């Protein structure tokens, strides 16, 4: 049975009051200044209570006058404390923000805007905590540009709170703009050996952990900055002492002039197959070592053994994977050879995580003709640069990158968590 819109609006008003009261109680518990306000109010109330007999007097009905004064003071105390708690739980600019969202059409089916529960400003970072009012999380993400325009902000992230009813937005002022270039420096490189810095987003540095996301897929149109991002990730891996194998069938011109350590450059399919078979052998050896030390993964193993026995992470990089895997125009024998490469790579993508073997694949268009589903499905961290709707859908399983990645800026990317960032670059 459908609930009339008027009843929904009435329920929402009550819900707003309840949410505001709860928020006020929480804010009082965590804020000393608000505790002082409540204590001051209670002090005034106690004074009124002690002097309630003199508030209203009557020579004819003294007992009635005293009871009336007591009732007035009690009502004043009860409603007053509720009002103050609601005011303290009512974030600054609440009405302005909700009006802006209403005008932008960001509402639920009953025409109601989300309820602002908290507004926290820490330096340049603004955190909004909303009660979603039935608006699903994916709608918040889809309507991100509308929210940014309505509130004049640049959103860094949209996440769900402890439950699906709470939405948390982290943002900066709408005047923020990304620098033309952000050079990778030593101080930008994360200390943790499993972490790689992708670049900067609106509220700071964007870092991924190879422990959580062992394999990476980077896509985007020509000139979007994929190779620049790749080179910054490779440099970090070298800095951390990882073994890096770069497959580049474009002649390797982007990598030949760099004096990187622990880097092997592969530029033909036969050498690539030999290298992959060598990595499969490495994986099998690592299985034995982990089993012998009762370790579940490379991290546990390295903690149990001496420094000389520790395993290095192996990073397998493909710059423009289509040059390797696209079978268009190949002979039958050549296709069989590419399939052998795909099979080895599938095994590494499926099993490499625990053993510290990681894949980073970059390609302009990772569709089914270029990248087998079994490989692509294991590339769990997705990054998309400048693209159209189709390319964005192939990489991120949604078209957001086509709208959010600026067409006139190189090095801008969107990841699978809808975080827009500017990648680092390394000087020549």
N, C-alpha and C positions, 0 to 999 in steps of 0.2 A: 504493500500500500504506500503510495507516494505521500510524503509529508508536505503540507502547504509551505510555500516560501516564507510566509509571514511567521509561521511557527519556527522554521529553521533560523530566521533572523533573531527571534526572541531567545531561542536556545543559545545562539552564538553570543548574544549580549551577556547572558548569565555566565556562559563559559569564559568570556573575557574577564568578568569580575572575579571568578574563581581563580583563573590563571594569574591575574594581577595580584590577588591576595596571597597566593602561594609564593609567587615571585618576591613579593614584599617580605614575607617571613624569611625566605632564604637569604635575601640581601641584607636583612637586619642581622642575621646570624653571622654573616661574613664581613660586616662593615662596622667598624667602631664608631664612626660619626653618626650612623643611623641608630646605633644602640644608645648613644647619648641623647638623640632626639626623643626616642621612646621613653627613656628614663626621665627626661625633663617633662614630658607630657604626663607621665604617671605621678610625678611630684606635684604638678599643678592639680591633677585630679584628686590626690589625697588631701590637698589643702581645701579644695571645694567640699570634699566629703566631711572633713572635720568641722567645717563652718556652714554645713548645709542648713542648720537650724536658723541662721540669720539671713538666709537668702530670701525667704518669703515668710512673713509673720502675719498673724491675724488674732485680734483680741477675742473674736467670737469662736473661732474653730482652730485653736492652736494645734491640736493633734492632726487635723486634716492638713493644715499648712505644713507641718513637719513632714508628713507622709508625701505631700506633693513635692516638697523640696528634695526629698530623698529620691523620688522617682525621676525628677528632672536631672539630678546629678548622675544617677545610674545610667539614664539614657545618653547623657552627654559623654560619660565615660566609655560606654559600650560602642556607640556609633563613632565616637571620636577616634578611638583606637583602631577601629576597622578602617576608617577613612584615611588615617595617617599611614597604616600599613599598605593600603592600596596605592596611595600617592608615592610612597617609597618604592613600591614595586612597579611603578609606571615609568618606564625608561624615558629619558629626555628625547624629544622629537618623535614620540610615538605617533601622535595624531598626524604630524606632517608626513611621516613615512607611510603610514597606512593610507592616507589620502593619495599620495603619489602612486602607490600600487593600484589603488582603485581606478585612478585616472588612466593608468597604463593598461587596464583590463586584466590585471593579474589577480584573478579571483577564482573561487570554486563555483560549482554549478548554481549555488544560491546567490551568487554575486557578492560574496564576502571575501575580504582580503585576509591574509594571514595575520596572526596576532604576534606583535613584537613582544618578546618576553625579556630580552636583555639587549643592551647596547653597550659594548665595551670598547673604549678607545685607548690603545696603548701605543704611544708614539704615532707613527703614520698608519698603523694597522687598525682597522675597524672590524669588530666582530659583532654580527647580528645573530641573535638566537630567536627563531620564530616557532610558534605553534602553527603547524601547516594548515589546519582547518580543512583537512581532507584533500589537499592538493598533493598528488603523488610526487615522489622525488624526481622521477624522470621528466616531469613537467617543469620543475624548477630548473633543471639542467637545460632543457630545450628552450626555455624562455629567458635564459641568462642575459642575453643582450637587452631584452625588454626591461629586466630588473636593473641592469646597469644604467640604462638611459633614465629610468624613472627616479633612481636614487642618486644619480650623478656619481657613480663609483666605478672602479675597475675591480671585478671579482677575481680573486686568486683561487678560491676553492669553494665548492658547495658540498657539504657532507651531511649525513644523517646523524642525529644525536643518539642517545641511549635507546631510543625507540623510534619507530617510523613516523611518529607525530611531530618530532622535533627536527628542524632544519637549521644548520649552522652555516653561515656565510662569512668568509674572511675576505676582506677587501681593502683597497686604498682609495684615496680621493680620486675623483674622475679626471683630474688634471695630470695624473701619472702617465708617463710615456716610457717605453723601453729604449735603452741606449742604442745607438747605431751599431756598436761593437762592444763585447765584453771579453777581454783577453783572459785566458786561463793562466793563473799564477799559482805558485807553489802553495800559498796560503788558502787557495780555493779548493785544493784537493782534500777530500775527507781523510781523516786519520785511519779509520777502519779499513782493513785491507779488502773487505768485500763490498765497499761502497764506492760508487762512481757519481760524480757531480755532472748532471746534464746541462745545467745553466742556471739562469736566474729567472724567477717569476715575480709577480707583483709584491710579495711579502718576504722574499728572501731566496735562498739557494734551494734548488730542486735536486734531491739526491735519491738514487735508487740503490737497493741492496741486492747483490747477486745471490744472497741466501734466500731472499723472498722471490726475486724475479731472475732466474738463472739465464734466460734467453731473451733477446731483444729483437724486435722487428721495427725497422725505420723505413718509412715510405714517404713519397712526395714527388711532385713534378720536377722536371729539370730546372736547376738553378735555385732550388729551395734551400740548399745548404746542407744536404745529407752528408756529403763527404767532409765538410768542416766539422760537423758534429762527431762523425766517426773518428776523425783524427784527434779530437780532444779526448775522446774516450780511450783511444789507443795509447796516447801519451800518459794518461793516468794509470793505465794497466802496466805500462813500462816502469813508471815511477814506483809502483807498488811491488815490482819484481815478478809479475805474472809472465808466463810464456804467451807470446802472441803470434798467431799465424794469420797473415792477411792474404786473401784471395782477391786478386784484381786483374781481370782479363782486359782491362783498358790500357795495358802497357805499364802499369805501376808508376806512372809519372807523378802521381800525387804523393808518393811515399819514398821514392828513390833518394831524394835529397835530405831526408831526415836521418840523423845518426842515432836511431833508437836501439836500445839494448833488448835482447831476448825476442827479436822480431824476425820472422821468416816470411818472405814475400813469395807467393805462388802465382804464376802467370800463365799456366797451361793445365789442361784437364788431366793429363797423365800424372804430373807431379802432385796435383790435388788429390787424385785417388790414392796415390802412395801415402800422402800425408794423412788422409782420413783413415786408412788402414793402420797406420802407425798409431793414431789416436785411439782406435778401437783396441789395439794391443795395450796401450797405456791404461785404458779403462779397465781391462781385464786384470792387469797387474794391481791396479788400485783396489779392485774388488777384494783381491786376496789380502792385501795389506789391511784394509778396513775390517775384514772378517777376523784376521789374526789378532787385532787389538780390541775387538768387540765395539767398534765405532760405527755410528749410524751415518756419518758424513765426514767430509774433509775437515770441518771445524773441530769435531771431537777428536779425530785422529791427530791433528796438529797439536792439540793441547796435551796429548798423552806421550808424544815422542819428543826426542831432542831436536834442537834447531836444525841440525844437519840432515835429519831424516824427514823433515816436514815436506809436504807436497806443495808444489806451486800450482796455482790456478792456471788453466789453459784457456785462452780466449781465441776462438776461431771467428775471424771477421770476413764477411763477404761484402765487397764494395760492388754494387750493381749485380745482384744475384741472377738477374735475367740472362746475363752473358754466360752463365754457367748452365742454367737449368732449362732455358727455352729450347724446345726440340723442333721448333719450326724450321723446315727446310733441311733437316738432318737425314742422313741415310739410316737404314735399319741398324747397321752396326754402331753408328754414332749414338743412336737413341739408346741402344742397350748399354753402351758405355756410360751415358749420363744417368741411366737408371741405377747402375752400380754405385755411382757417386751419391745419388739420392738415398739409396738404401743405407749406406754407411752414415750419412748425415742424419737420417731418421733415427738410427740407433743412438747416436750421440745426443740428439735433441730429447729423446725419450728417457735416457739413462744418465745423462751427464751431470745432472744437478748435484746429486749426493757426492760425486767424485771430483767436483771442482772443474768440470769441463763445460764451457759456456759458449753460446753462439750469439753473434751480433750480425744480423742480415740487413743489408740496405738495398733497396730496389725502388725503381720508379713506380712499378705497378705489380704488386704481389698477388696476381690472380691465379686461378687454377692451372693455367698454361705455364706459369713460371714456377710456382711453389706448391708442392704436393700438400694436400690437406693435413696429412700426418705430421709434416714438418711445421707447417704454419700454426697448427693448433697448440704446439708446444712452445711457440714464441709468445710468452705470456705478457711481456711488457711491450706495448704498442706505442709508436710515436709517428705522428703524421705531420708533414710540412705542408706547404702550399699545395692545394689540390682542388679537384672538382667534387661533386656529390658522389660520383661512382667510386673514385679512388678513396675518398674518406670512408665510404661504406666498406670497401674491401679491407682497409687497414684497421679501422676502429669499430667496425660493425655499426656505424652511425655516420650521419652526414655533417656533423658539427664542424669538422676542420674546414670544410668548404666555406663556411660563414665566418668562422672566428679567426682563422689564420690570415693575416693581412697579405694581400696579393702583391704589394709593393715593397715588402720587407723580407730580406733573406735572413735565414737563421731562426725564424719563428716556428715553433712546433706546438702541437696539442697532443697530450698523452691520453691513455685510456681512462684516466680519472678526471678528464676534462680540465686539466691544468695547462694553461697557455704559458709557454716559457721562451726565453731567448737563449740559444745555445752559446756555449763558450767557443772561442776560436783560439788557435795557437799561431803565434808569429812565425814567420819563415826563418 
